[in-house]
Each structure stands twice: as structure tokens, then as C-alpha cells.
């Protein structure tokens, strides 16, 4: 009974750590891709803010940026 409990705890910890590592890796790769695309946009003369907001993050900066475009 005690061995099953310890095995369950170890398994749960492994799942949680793996999930945290996967989420961190995903976010780092997304940020690196955004950085690369923004640098490419700057070279081509495209507004880097439009590239940043194209990633679908609905933060306040993108909302204000979009509102100012419609004027």
C-alpha cells in the first residue's frame, strides 16, 4: 500500500515537471519565432508592432495600436 502511494506521488511529480518544461519550451520557441519575424519586418520596412500583434495576443498594447490604425 505504501509503495503504491509513493509510486503515485513520483508519477504525479514527473507529469507536473514534464508539463512545466513543455510549456516553457513552447513559450521560448514562440518568442524566438516572434523575434525573428520582427527583425525580418524591420529589415523589410514593415511596422514591427503589426507583426507582434499578428500573433493573436490581445493585450492592451495591441488594442490601442489597432484603435489608432482605424483613424
Secondary structure, 3 states (H helix, E strand, C coil): CHHHHHHHHHHHHHHHHHHHHHHHHHHHHHHHHHHHHHHHHHHHCCCHHHHHHCCCCCCHHHHHHHHHHCC
